Amino acid sequence: MNETTENPSTDKPKSRRRAPAESNLPVLEKLAELFPRLFGAQFLPLKRGIFQDLQLAHPDAFTTDALKSALSQHTRSTRYLSAVAQGLERHDLQGEPVEAMAPEHVHHALLEVFRRRQARNSQDMRPTLRRRMVQAFEQSGLTPDAYAALVRSRDEGSNLLLEEALTEARAGAARDEALLRAFESAAHSVDAFADMYGMDAGSAGLALERARRARVAATPAPSASD
């Protein structure tokens, strides 16, 4: 995901940086023409093995090297990484979702997108990134420890943000669990329960659903002997 650093003091490195992008343009335009749902105005995450699928679907449209280079540029683009960071599913050539995005891919895409945005922005974007990390964790359906073991990297700054996000998520999960216990003991509808606690019914419903998912994630899977 690392971007090439441009050296403004000479023209030579600059031309090396531009050449691949320019040479890939015809292939990217052809891909957008053939598969507008994947490569058009809105990018969608690609299923694993999409390179082989493209070769089979259009064996004479691209050379192997040109297609590899174009796909590499496409999947390293900020627009593509932003789609991955949203946790969107992977899609096939027909634009149909076929596979969930792995939590670690979502997490690392988030880090890269915010790294690029921070480089262009004087405002500290870490609070926004931390909130997005919390959302990505909650969408993963994993426990905090399992999630941390999966996504932790060698970058200490990123790991510190991860721990802060998981601490925030744990606190939120504790509040949700307390709310769910109160709801289960009250024997009211969600609307009546929300009204009793002065909450919006939609927000209460989301909190209760988060607590239920957290319970499932924290429940050990039955062993073969059970």
DAVEN-V136893 format. One record per backbone hydrogen bond with DSSP energy under -1.0 kcal/mol. NH is the residue of the N-H (numbers start at 0). CO is the residue of the C=O. E is the energy in kcal/mol with one decimal. If there is no record, write none. Layout:
nh->[NH:NH]
co->[CO:CO]
e->[E:E]
This chain:
nh->[14:15:16:17:18:21:22:23:27:28:29:30:31:32:33:34:37:38:39:43:46:49:52:53:54:55:56:57:60:66:67:68:69:70:71:72:73:74:76:80:81:82:83:84:85:86:87:89:90:91:94:97:98:105:106:107:108:109:110:111:112:113:114:115:116:117:118:119:120:128:129:130:131:132:133:134:135:136:137:138:139:146:147:148:149:150:151:158:159:160:161:162:163:164:165:166:167:168:169:170:171:172:173:174:175:176:177:178:179:180:181:182:183:184:185:186:192:193:194:195:196:198:203:204:205:206:207:208:209:210:211:212:213:214:215:216:217:225]
co->[10:11:12:13:14:17:18:19:23:24:25:26:27:28:29:30:34:34:35:37:90:46:48:49:50:51:52:53:57:62:63:64:65:66:67:68:69:70:73:76:77:78:79:80:81:83:82:98:44:95:91:89:89:101:102:103:104:105:106:107:108:109:110:111:112:113:114:116:117:124:125:126:127:128:129:130:131:132:133:134:135:142:143:144:145:146:147:154:155:156:157:158:159:160:161:162:163:164:165:166:167:168:169:170:171:172:173:174:175:176:177:178:179:180:181:182:188:189:190:191:192:193:199:200:201:202:203:204:205:206:207:208:209:210:211:212:213:222]
e->[-2.2:-1.7:-1.8:-1.7:-2.1:-2.4:-2.6:-1.9:-2.6:-2.7:-2.0:-2.5:-2.2:-1.8:-2.5:-3.0:-1.4:-2.7:-1.2:-1.3:-2.5:-1.3:-1.9:-2.5:-2.0:-2.2:-2.4:-2.4:-1.3:-2.4:-2.3:-2.4:-2.3:-2.5:-2.2:-2.1:-2.6:-2.7:-1.1:-2.5:-2.2:-1.4:-2.0:-2.7:-1.1:-2.0:-1.4:-3.4:-2.3:-2.3:-2.1:-3.0:-1.3:-1.9:-2.5:-2.3:-1.9:-2.3:-2.1:-2.0:-2.7:-2.4:-2.0:-2.2:-2.2:-2.7:-1.6:-1.0:-1.1:-2.4:-2.8:-2.0:-2.2:-2.3:-2.0:-2.1:-2.6:-2.6:-2.6:-2.2:-1.1:-2.7:-2.6:-2.2:-1.4:-2.1:-2.1:-2.2:-2.3:-1.9:-2.2:-2.3:-2.2:-2.5:-2.6:-2.2:-2.2:-2.4:-2.6:-2.0:-2.2:-2.7:-2.2:-1.8:-2.4:-2.6:-2.1:-2.1:-2.6:-2.3:-2.0:-2.4:-2.7:-1.8:-1.3:-1.4:-2.8:-2.9:-2.3:-2.0:-1.6:-3.5:-2.6:-2.4:-2.1:-2.3:-2.4:-2.1:-2.5:-2.1:-2.0:-2.4:-2.4:-2.0:-2.0:-2.5:-1.9:-1.4]
